[in-house]
Amino acid sequence: MSKNNTISLLFASRLVEEKGVDILIDCIEKTQNDPLLSGRVFWNIVSDGEYASQIESITQKYPKNVRYFWKINPQKLSQMYRENDLFFMPSRFLETFWLTALESLASGTPVMGFSKGGLASFIPDSLTLDPQNPVSDYLSKIHFFLESGIPEPISIDEFRKEIWIENLQKLFSPSRNIVILHDYLEKIGWAEYYVDTVRSTLRSLGFSENIFAYLGKTSPWKRRILFILSIFSVHRFFQVCTFLRKTKPGVIWMHSVLRYIGFWWVLAIKLYQKKYPDTQIFLAHHDVGLLAAYPQLITEVSQIPKTNRLSDFIPKNLSLLKRFQSIYKWLYIQMLKIALPKDIRHTVFSPFLISSVQSHFPGDSVVLFPHSVDTDVFHP
């Protein structure tokens, strides 16, 4: 049986369509209209996004059963993981890796959602939602869990922080001087938080770490403009050349490099490696952004383009503006691929990405380097 004969669910993700917020809203509505579930199922929703007003409305509609938190600090989030029975993740698009799922499991709270892509490691069959009928499947599972109990969370021993630190040290051995290239220093999304974790860990291990990134504040529109202008920003080539000459890294790790950095920075790296041929170059794939025009539209592995052809790259049924943006991005990526050093290594966070990256970067080394979780913060 569930505790107190009730179930509480936590949703902590951006409130956008690709994260399945419409499914979340339908599940809440169906729960409240089910006489056997009404008053027994509670929701806690964390984050912000384009569906925020709808979430606020449903909170006002069901104030006893739904609570909405716009933003909370990591300490409060870790507490909420432990206070809820299930972590709800109905992401429509193909998640590369979901750190919050890992944090939830480390807190002792199982994850319910679509078991695909990077989430396949975290959601067992008993908590996997039917992609064709997710709401009805959710209802039947909640009925069952109220009577028979919620399944135990799966083991995450392979994602322990000490294993991740050990792999990080092996990845960069023997060099101790590392430069990280990342589009933005501002905390825009999980990629920026991940880079922060990497940097602080490297410093704690005694590595010499420097980062080159855009330091100013941005907005969605400003980032689009910076991306468009980056193809003409020849001066970045000289900026990075100067930065590398001063820092003299043995390792250069490129993280998100498409929104601002562009291929001019990569040309500077290529020139630096020509002078220092022992320099190790890594490129991180946080998503399929270098493989597809709109990663948020990819829902299955089979939809990831397997070739560099423009016809494969552009999704069907796009608006004229988005088709133009896709063509621009495709041309940009082709230039980036030409500029990349030949012996670059690619880091991916989930096994399912390996073959897809290899199909676009033949002959390059692909390294599986999954995330970890800090069990000192997130624990049962």
C-alpha positions as CSV (number, residue, x, y, z in Angstrom):
1,M,0.0,0.0,0.0
2,S,1.1,3.6,-0.5
3,K,1.7,5.8,2.5
4,N,-1.5,7.1,4.1
5,N,-3.4,5.5,1.2
6,T,-2.5,8.5,-1.0
7,I,0.1,9.1,-3.7
8,S,2.0,12.4,-4.4
9,L,3.7,13.0,-7.6
10,L,6.5,15.6,-8.4
11,F,7.0,17.2,-11.9
12,A,10.2,19.3,-12.1
13,S,10.9,20.4,-15.6
14,R,10.5,23.2,-18.1
15,L,6.8,23.8,-18.7
16,V,7.0,23.3,-22.5
17,E,5.2,21.0,-24.9
18,E,8.2,18.7,-25.6
19,K,8.4,17.9,-21.8
20,G,4.8,16.6,-21.9
21,V,3.1,19.3,-19.9
22,D,-0.1,18.7,-21.8
23,I,0.0,15.1,-20.7
24,L,0.6,16.3,-17.1
25,I,-2.5,18.6,-17.3
26,D,-4.6,15.8,-18.7
27,C,-3.5,13.4,-16.0
28,I,-4.4,15.9,-13.3
29,E,-7.9,16.6,-14.8
30,K,-8.6,12.8,-15.2
31,T,-7.5,12.2,-11.7
32,Q,-9.9,14.8,-10.3
33,N,-12.7,13.4,-12.3
34,D,-12.1,9.8,-11.1
35,P,-14.2,9.2,-8.0
36,L,-11.8,6.6,-6.7
37,L,-8.8,8.9,-7.1
38,S,-10.1,12.3,-6.2
39,G,-8.7,13.4,-2.9
40,R,-6.1,10.7,-2.9
41,V,-3.6,11.9,-5.5
42,F,-1.5,15.1,-5.0
43,W,0.8,17.0,-7.4
44,N,3.8,19.2,-6.8
45,I,4.9,21.1,-9.9
46,V,8.3,22.9,-10.1
47,S,9.7,25.2,-12.9
48,D,8.6,27.8,-15.4
49,G,7.8,28.0,-19.1
50,E,5.2,28.7,-21.7
51,Y,2.6,26.6,-19.9
52,A,3.0,28.4,-16.6
53,S,-0.4,30.2,-16.9
54,Q,-2.2,26.9,-17.5
55,I,-0.5,25.4,-14.5
56,E,-1.4,28.3,-12.3
57,S,-5.0,28.0,-13.5
58,I,-5.2,24.3,-12.7
59,T,-3.6,25.0,-9.3
60,Q,-6.4,27.5,-8.6
61,K,-9.0,25.0,-9.8
62,Y,-7.7,22.2,-7.5
63,P,-5.9,24.1,-4.6
64,K,-6.1,21.1,-2.3
65,N,-4.5,18.7,-4.7
66,V,-2.0,20.7,-6.8
67,R,0.8,23.0,-5.7
68,Y,2.9,25.0,-8.1
69,F,6.4,26.3,-7.3
70,W,7.9,28.7,-9.8
71,K,11.5,28.4,-8.7
72,I,13.1,26.7,-5.7
73,N,16.7,26.2,-4.6
74,P,18.5,22.8,-4.9
75,Q,18.2,22.1,-1.2
76,K,14.4,22.5,-1.4
77,L,14.2,20.4,-4.5
78,S,16.2,17.6,-2.8
79,Q,13.7,17.7,0.0
80,M,10.8,17.5,-2.4
81,Y,12.2,14.5,-4.1
82,R,12.1,12.7,-0.8
83,E,8.7,13.9,0.2
84,N,6.9,12.6,-3.0
85,D,6.1,9.0,-4.0
86,L,6.7,9.3,-7.7
87,F,8.7,11.5,-10.1
88,F,6.6,12.1,-13.2
89,M,8.5,12.5,-16.5
90,P,6.2,12.3,-19.6
91,S,8.8,13.9,-22.0
92,R,7.6,13.6,-25.6
93,F,11.0,14.3,-27.2
94,L,14.1,12.1,-26.9
95,E,15.9,13.0,-23.8
96,T,19.7,12.6,-24.1
97,F,20.1,12.2,-20.3
98,W,17.9,13.4,-17.5
99,L,19.8,14.5,-14.4
100,T,16.6,15.1,-12.4
101,A,15.6,11.5,-12.9
102,L,18.9,10.4,-11.4
103,E,18.5,12.8,-8.5
104,S,15.0,11.5,-7.8
105,L,16.3,7.9,-7.8
106,A,19.1,8.9,-5.5
107,S,16.5,10.3,-3.2
108,G,14.6,7.0,-3.1
109,T,11.8,8.1,-5.4
110,P,10.9,6.0,-8.5
111,V,10.5,7.6,-11.9
112,M,7.4,7.2,-14.1
113,G,7.4,8.2,-17.8
114,F,8.4,7.1,-21.2
115,S,11.3,4.7,-21.1
116,K,13.3,5.8,-24.2
117,G,16.6,7.5,-25.0
118,G,18.5,8.6,-22.0
119,L,15.6,7.8,-19.7
120,A,15.6,4.1,-20.6
121,S,18.1,3.4,-17.8
122,F,15.9,5.0,-15.1
123,I,12.3,3.8,-15.7
124,P,11.4,0.1,-15.2
125,D,8.6,-1.6,-17.2
126,S,6.2,-1.3,-14.2
127,L,6.5,2.5,-14.4
128,T,6.7,2.9,-18.2
129,L,3.8,4.8,-19.7
130,D,2.2,3.6,-23.0
131,P,3.2,6.3,-25.6
132,Q,-0.1,5.7,-27.4
133,N,-2.3,6.1,-24.4
134,P,-0.2,7.7,-21.6
135,V,-3.1,9.2,-19.6
136,S,-5.2,6.1,-19.4
137,D,-2.1,4.0,-18.7
138,Y,-1.2,6.5,-15.9
139,L,-4.7,6.1,-14.4
140,S,-4.6,2.4,-14.4
141,K,-1.1,2.4,-12.8
142,I,-2.2,4.8,-10.1
143,H,-5.2,2.7,-9.2
144,F,-2.9,-0.4,-9.0
145,F,-0.3,1.4,-6.9
146,L,-2.9,2.7,-4.4
147,E,-3.9,-0.9,-3.7
148,S,-0.7,-2.8,-4.2
149,G,2.1,-0.3,-3.5
150,I,4.6,1.6,-5.6
151,P,7.6,-0.3,-7.1
152,E,11.0,0.2,-5.5
153,P,13.4,2.6,-7.3
154,I,16.0,1.0,-9.6
155,S,19.6,0.9,-8.6
156,I,21.9,3.8,-9.6
157,D,25.2,2.4,-8.3
158,E,26.8,2.9,-11.7
159,F,26.2,6.6,-11.5
160,R,27.9,7.3,-8.2
161,K,29.8,10.6,-8.0
162,E,33.1,8.8,-7.2
163,I,32.8,6.7,-10.4
164,W,32.2,9.9,-12.4
165,I,35.2,11.6,-10.8
166,E,37.4,8.6,-11.6
167,N,36.3,8.6,-15.2
168,L,36.8,12.3,-15.5
169,Q,40.4,11.9,-14.3
170,K,41.0,9.1,-16.8
171,L,39.5,11.1,-19.6
172,F,42.0,13.9,-19.3
173,S,45.0,11.9,-18.2
174,P,47.9,12.9,-18.2
175,S,47.2,16.6,-18.8
176,R,46.3,18.8,-15.8
177,N,45.7,22.0,-17.8
178,I,42.2,22.2,-19.3
179,V,40.3,24.8,-21.3
180,I,36.5,24.6,-21.6
181,L,34.8,26.3,-24.5
182,H,31.1,26.9,-23.9
183,D,28.6,29.3,-25.6
184,Y,27.3,31.1,-22.5
185,L,28.4,31.5,-18.9
186,E,24.9,32.6,-17.9
187,K,22.8,29.8,-16.4
188,I,20.4,29.2,-19.3
189,G,19.8,25.5,-19.0
190,W,21.1,22.2,-17.7
191,A,24.1,22.3,-20.0
192,E,25.4,25.4,-18.2
193,Y,24.8,23.8,-14.8
194,Y,26.6,20.7,-15.9
195,V,29.6,22.8,-17.0
196,D,29.6,24.5,-13.6
197,T,29.8,21.0,-12.0
198,V,32.7,20.0,-14.2
199,R,34.6,23.1,-13.5
200,S,34.2,22.9,-9.7
201,T,35.2,19.2,-9.7
202,L,38.3,19.9,-11.8
203,R,39.4,22.6,-9.4
204,S,38.8,20.3,-6.4
205,L,41.0,17.7,-8.1
206,G,43.9,20.1,-8.6
207,F,43.4,20.7,-12.4
208,S,44.2,24.0,-13.9
209,E,40.8,25.0,-15.5
210,N,39.9,28.0,-17.7
211,I,36.7,28.8,-19.6
212,F,36.0,30.8,-22.7
213,A,32.4,31.8,-23.1
214,Y,30.1,34.8,-23.7
215,L,29.9,36.6,-20.3
216,G,26.9,38.9,-20.8
217,K,23.2,38.5,-20.1
218,T,21.0,37.2,-22.9
219,S,17.5,36.4,-23.9
220,P,16.0,33.9,-26.4
221,W,16.0,36.6,-29.1
222,K,19.5,37.8,-28.3
223,R,20.8,34.3,-28.5
224,R,19.2,33.8,-31.9
225,I,20.8,37.0,-33.2
226,L,24.2,36.0,-31.8
227,F,23.9,32.7,-33.5
228,I,23.1,34.3,-36.8
229,L,25.9,36.8,-36.5
230,S,28.5,34.3,-35.3
231,I,29.1,33.1,-38.9
232,F,30.4,36.6,-39.6
233,S,32.4,37.1,-36.4
234,V,35.9,36.6,-37.6
235,H,37.3,38.5,-34.6
236,R,36.5,35.5,-32.4
237,F,39.2,33.5,-34.2
238,F,41.8,36.0,-32.9
239,Q,40.2,36.2,-29.4
240,V,40.5,32.4,-29.0
241,C,44.0,32.3,-30.5
242,T,45.1,34.8,-27.9
243,F,43.3,33.0,-25.1
244,L,44.9,29.6,-26.0
245,R,48.3,31.2,-26.3
246,K,48.0,32.6,-22.8
247,T,46.5,29.4,-21.1
248,K,48.5,26.8,-23.1
249,P,46.0,23.9,-22.4
250,G,46.8,20.2,-22.8
251,V,43.1,19.5,-23.2
252,I,40.4,21.6,-24.9
253,W,36.8,20.5,-24.1
254,M,34.1,22.0,-26.3
255,H,30.6,21.8,-24.8
256,S,27.8,23.8,-26.3
257,V,29.4,25.4,-29.3
258,L,26.6,26.0,-31.8
259,R,24.6,28.9,-30.3
260,Y,27.5,31.4,-30.1
261,I,31.0,29.9,-30.6
262,G,30.7,28.8,-34.2
263,F,33.4,27.5,-36.4
264,W,35.7,30.5,-36.1
265,W,36.6,29.3,-32.6
266,V,37.2,25.8,-33.9
267,L,39.6,27.1,-36.5
268,A,41.6,28.7,-33.7
269,I,41.7,25.3,-32.0
270,K,42.8,23.6,-35.1
271,L,45.7,26.1,-35.5
272,Y,46.7,25.7,-31.8
273,Q,46.7,21.9,-32.2
274,K,49.0,22.2,-35.3
275,K,51.5,23.9,-33.1
276,Y,50.9,21.6,-30.1
277,P,50.0,18.2,-31.7
278,D,49.7,16.4,-28.4
279,T,46.7,18.5,-27.4
280,Q,43.6,16.5,-26.7
281,I,40.3,17.8,-28.2
282,F,36.9,16.8,-27.0
283,L,33.4,17.7,-28.1
284,A,30.4,17.1,-25.8
285,H,27.0,16.1,-27.2
286,H,24.5,17.3,-24.7
287,D,21.7,16.6,-27.2
288,V,21.4,15.9,-30.9
289,G,21.8,19.5,-31.8
290,L,24.7,18.8,-34.2
291,L,22.7,16.0,-35.8
292,A,19.2,17.4,-36.2
293,A,17.6,20.8,-36.9
294,Y,15.2,20.7,-34.0
295,P,16.2,18.2,-31.2
296,Q,12.9,19.0,-29.4
297,L,11.0,17.5,-32.3
298,I,12.9,14.1,-32.1
299,T,10.7,11.6,-30.3
300,E,12.4,8.3,-31.2
301,V,15.9,7.2,-32.0
302,S,14.8,6.3,-35.5
303,Q,14.1,10.0,-36.2
304,I,17.7,11.1,-35.7
305,P,19.2,11.8,-39.1
306,K,21.6,9.1,-40.1
307,T,23.3,11.1,-42.9
308,N,24.5,14.7,-43.5
309,R,21.9,15.2,-46.3
310,L,19.8,18.3,-46.0
311,S,16.7,16.3,-46.9
312,D,17.2,14.2,-43.8
313,F,18.2,17.1,-41.6
314,I,15.0,19.2,-42.1
315,P,11.8,17.8,-40.4
316,K,8.6,17.5,-42.4
317,N,5.8,20.0,-42.1
318,L,7.9,23.0,-40.9
319,S,6.8,26.6,-41.5
320,L,8.7,28.6,-44.1
321,L,10.6,30.5,-41.4
322,K,11.7,27.3,-39.6
323,R,12.7,25.7,-42.9
324,F,15.0,28.7,-43.6
325,Q,16.4,28.5,-40.1
326,S,17.0,24.7,-40.6
327,I,18.9,25.3,-43.9
328,Y,21.0,28.0,-42.2
329,K,21.8,25.7,-39.3
330,W,22.6,22.8,-41.6
331,L,25.1,25.0,-43.6
332,Y,26.6,26.2,-40.3
333,I,27.1,22.6,-39.1
334,Q,28.7,21.5,-42.3
335,M,31.3,24.3,-41.9
336,L,31.8,23.3,-38.3
337,K,32.4,19.7,-39.3
338,I,35.0,20.8,-41.9
339,A,36.8,22.9,-39.3
340,L,36.9,20.2,-36.6
341,P,40.2,18.6,-35.9
342,K,40.4,15.1,-37.4
343,D,41.4,13.3,-34.2
344,I,38.7,14.9,-32.0
345,R,37.0,12.7,-29.5
346,H,33.2,13.0,-28.9
347,T,31.7,12.5,-25.4
348,V,28.1,11.3,-25.1
349,F,26.0,10.8,-22.0
350,S,23.9,7.8,-23.0
351,P,24.7,4.6,-24.9
352,F,21.9,5.1,-27.4
353,L,23.7,8.2,-28.8
354,I,26.9,6.4,-29.8
355,S,25.8,5.0,-33.1
356,S,24.1,8.2,-34.1
357,V,27.2,10.3,-33.4
358,Q,29.3,7.8,-35.3
359,S,27.1,8.0,-38.3
360,H,27.8,11.8,-38.5
361,F,31.5,11.7,-37.5
362,P,32.9,8.5,-39.1
363,G,36.3,7.4,-37.8
364,D,36.2,9.6,-34.7
365,S,36.4,8.2,-31.2
366,V,33.1,8.3,-29.2
367,V,33.5,8.2,-25.4
368,L,30.6,7.3,-23.2
369,F,30.7,9.7,-20.2
370,P,27.4,9.6,-18.3
371,H,26.4,12.1,-15.6
372,S,26.5,11.3,-11.9
373,V,24.6,12.4,-8.8
374,D,25.9,13.9,-5.6
375,T,24.5,11.5,-2.9
376,D,25.5,13.9,-0.2
377,V,22.7,16.2,-1.4
378,F,20.2,13.7,-2.9
379,H,19.8,10.6,-0.7
380,P,17.0,8.5,0.7
